[in-house]
Amino acid sequence: MLPETLPSMNLKSVKPRITRHPDGIFAVDAEYVRPVYAAAHIIQHNGRAAFVDTGTNHSVPHLLAALEELGIHRESVDYVLLTHVHMDHAGGAGLLIQNLPNARVLIHPRGVPHMIDPSKLVAASQAVYGVDEFRRLYGDVLPVPQERIVSVPDNYRCDLGGRELELIHTPGHALHHYVVVDREYSAIFSGDTFGLSYRALDTPQGPFIVPTSSPSQFDPGQLVSSIDRMMSYAPQSIYLMHYSRVTGTTRLAAMLKAQIHEFVRIAKECGDLPDAHNAVRASMMDMWLKLLQQQGSTLSAQQVSDWLEGDLELNAQGLLIWLQRQEKGAKV
């Protein structure tokens, strides 16, 4: 369990993994699950700074140590931009904000109640992960004071030292999701809307990317529309939580949308089988292995599974929950 505040913590013992990207953008390894698995991002411009997503409570010392290493004063952080309130993205927000005296937390309106009182969000996450695993991954999730929160409508704009950031609502992965559009630098911070791309799975053809259909609000039609909306800004680079910067966005968007359509087929094909969950998992992994092989990957099936196992499990749960919603709707 972490203390509620970290003002006197000796951060010199914490060695953050920082990747320096162009245009004042830094990826800080959130140290979630394993290295190079989840990244919070810092945007710095004209002496002001913002975080995009926070990781978990366990990430916070690394984020604060990154500020020190980069020479960014905590007082100069204006925003904590939470793309959505899933625990791996926002679980550390309550603790982090206690250490950033001037920062406001920008949240989708649907996510605001869950950050003021995280109890329902915690309970939902515990249902997915189990109580013990949840505590290991996330610790005790602290609320964000209501007076520090800004509820952001679609197309909300905020100013970071003269650099305009536009927040657009992008449902599909979650109803409470937005992405951060940085028009000046042709970049988007996508949370989970633009999928997952682990650097260990890169091939000579470039990044390999997969959608995330984790419980419980996955909607394939909304997700495809959100990807199309993001691509309407013609981003040259997209910054993912899992894991950081990708380019060649047109190719990746097409790959994501093709897989989302395949997800739907797999769910419908496997949904009535006696062991639907494992059937969905097996079909999804088979698809990923074939796509990686087509992209020139030389990784073994076990190496691929090592990186995608957690996503495979959550995706299977999310797909079957989506299918149940579809079937219930059809019966009404």
N, C-alpha and C positions, 0 to 999 in steps of 0.2 A: 504494500500500500504506500502511495506517495503522500507526502505532506500536502496540505491545501495550498501553500504558497512556497515559492522557491527563491525568495529574494536573497537569502544568505548562502545559498548552495554554492559549493566550490565547483564551478563548471569547468575548471581547468583539468579536472579528472575525466571529463567527457570529451571524446574526440569525434565530432560530427563528420559524417561522410558527405561532402559537398561536391556537387557537379556544377561547374560554372558554364552557363550557357550564354549566348549573345544577348544583347539588349537589356542588361541589368537583371537577368533572370537566373536564379540559383535553385537547384534541386537539393533538398536535404533529405537524406535517407531517414525515414521514420522509424527504422529498426523494428518493423512490424513483421512477425513471422520469421523472416530471414533477411539478410542484406540484399539490397537491390530488388526489393519486392514492392515497397510502397514509398512514395516520395511526396513530402510537402514542398511547396514552392514558395520562394520569396521573390517578390518583384521590388526592385529598388529604382527610384527615379528622383532626381533633383533633391536629394536629402530626405526623401520620404520612402516608406516601405509598406508592403502588405504581405500577409501570408495568404496562400491559397491552400485550404485544407490544413489540418493540424496533426493527423495521425491520432494516436491514443495518448493516454496519460503518460505512458512509458516513452513516448516520443518527445514530450515537452522539454526535458533537459537537453536533448540534442538540438531542438529548434533554438533554444536560448543560447546554447553554446555556439551555434552557427551565427547568430547575430553578433556575438562577441568576436568571432574569428573574422567576420566580414566588416567589422567596424561600424555596425549599425546600432545606434542607441535604441533601447527599448521604447523610449519616449517618442521616437520618430516613426513608430509603426502605427499607421492610421487605421488599417482595416485587417480583420480576419475574415476572409471570404470562404464560407463553407458551401461547397457546391451542392452537398446534401448532407443529411444528418446520420447516415450510417456510421457505425462506431469506428470503423477504420479510418474514416475521413474526419469525423467531428468529435470523437470521444475525448480528445484532449483539450477541447476548446474552453471548457470551464476553468481548467487549471491554467492554461496558457494566458487567458485574458486577465487573470489576477496579476500577471507579471508584465502586462503591457498597459501602462496607465492611461494612454490616450486612444487606444484602439477601440473601434466599434466592430461588432460581429454582424455581418450581413448574411441573412438567412431567407430562403424562400418562405412565403407566408405559411405554407403547410407545415414547415419544419419548426417554426418559432415556438409553438407550445411544447414541443419535445425537448428543446434546449433549455427552456425555462424550468421545466420539470421533466427530467429524463427517465422517470420511473417506468412509463409505458414502453419507451424505446428500449430500455434495459431489459424489461421482461420479454419483449419480442425477440431481442437478440439472444437472450438466454434460451429461448425456445428453439432457436436454430443451432446454437453452439453447445448448449448444456451449461449449467451454472458454474461448474469448476473451470471449464475451458474458457468461459467468458471472463471470469476473474483473472485467469492467467494472462489472457490477451489484453484486457482493458482496465483492470483494477476497478476502483470506485469512481464512477463517472460523476463529475460535479456539474451543477447547473450553471448556466450563464445568466447573470443578473439582467432582468428585463430592461433596465435603463441603458444597458450597453448594447442592446440589439436593435438593428434596423431590419424591418420586414421589407423585402425587395420585390416590387412588381416586375412584370415582364418589361424588358428593355430599360431597366434601371441603369442610370449612369452615375459613376462616382469618379472623382478627380484625385489622382495620386501625383502630387507635385507637378501638375500640368499635363499629366498623361491620363487620357480618358479611358476608363474601363467600362464596358457595357455588359450587363448581366441579362442573359436571355433564358427563359424557361425552356427546359428540354426534358419532358417526361419520356418514359419508356423503360429506363432502368428503375426510376422511382418517380412518383408524382411530385415530390418536393425537390426536384433537381433543377439547378441552373448551371450554365457554363459562363466563363468569363472571356469576353472577346476583347482582345488588345489590338484594335484596328491599326494603330500607328505602326506596329511591328508585325502585322499579318500573323498573329498568333492567337490561339484559343487554349484556355485551361479547361479541360473537359470533364474533370471528375471521373465518372464511370460511363458517361454517355457514349464516348468514342472507344469503349472497350478497354482491353488490357493487352499490353505488349511488353513482355519481359525481355530484357536485353540478352539473356542467355539463350533465347530462341531465335535471335537474329540469324539470317542466312545471307549468302552472297547477293541475293536479290533484294535484301533490305529487311526491315522489321516484319515479324509475323504478328498478327493481331487477332484477337478473338472477342466476341461480344460477351457481356456479362448479364445473365438473366436471373440473378440471385433473388431470393424471396424478398418481399412478397408482392411487389407491384409491377413486375415485368409485363410489358405490353409490346408485342413485336411491331404493330402498326405505328404506335407512337414513337418507338425507338427509331424506326426507319425514317419517319418524318423529321425527328430531331436531328439525325445525322445529315439529312438533306438541308435542314435549316443552317446547321453549322457550316456546311460546304458552300452555302450561298455567300458566305463572307470570303471565300477563296483563301483559306488559311494556308500559309506556307509551312507552318509548324504547329503541332498540337502537343500540349503538355499533359500527360496522363498521370494520374496518381500511381498507376501500376504499368510501365515505369518510365516516367518523365518524357523527354522530347522525342517525337517521331516526325519525320518529313515524308514526302511522297504521299500526301494526304489523299489524293484522288484514288490512287490504287488501294489504299487502306480502307477508304470508305466503301468502295465496291466490294472488297473482301468481307467487310463487316455485314453489309446488307445481304450478300449471298448466304452467309452463315445464318443470319437471323431467319431467312426463309427456310433454310434447312432445319433449323431448330423447330420451327412450326411443324414441318413434315415429321421429324423424329417424334415429337410429342404426340401427335395424332396417331402415328403408326404404333407407338409403344404403350400408349396410355391405358389400353384395356388388357394388357398382358398381366399375368399373375404377379410377376415381379417387375412392375413398370419402372421403378426407380433404377434398378440395375440395368435394365434394358436401355433406358435413356442414356445412362452413363456410358455404356459400352458403345452405343451408336455414335455418341458425341466424340468420344476418344478416337474411335476409328476414323471419323471425319477429320479430326485435327491431325492425326498421324499421316493421312493421305495428303492433306494440304501442305503439311511441312515437307513431305517427300517431294511433292511437285515443286516446292520452292527451293529445293536443293539442300535441305537439312540433312546432316549426317548423324544427328543425335539418335540414340537408341530409344525404343519405346519406354524403357524405364526412366531414362533421363527426361523425356518429355513429361511423363507422368509425375515425376518428382516436382516439376514446376507447376503443373496444371491440376494436380489432384484436388486441392482445396476449391478451385474454381469449378472443377467438374462436379463436385458434390453439391455446391450451392446452386449451380446452374440447373442440375437435375431437379432439385427441390423447387426452384423457381418456375421451371417449365411445367411441372405437374400441377403446381398451384394455379398457374395461368390457365391450364387446360380445364381444371375443375371449375374455374370462374366461367369459362366459355360454355361448358356443358350446363351449368346452372342457369346461365342467361338464356340458353336455347330452350330450356324447359319452362321458363316463365311465360 
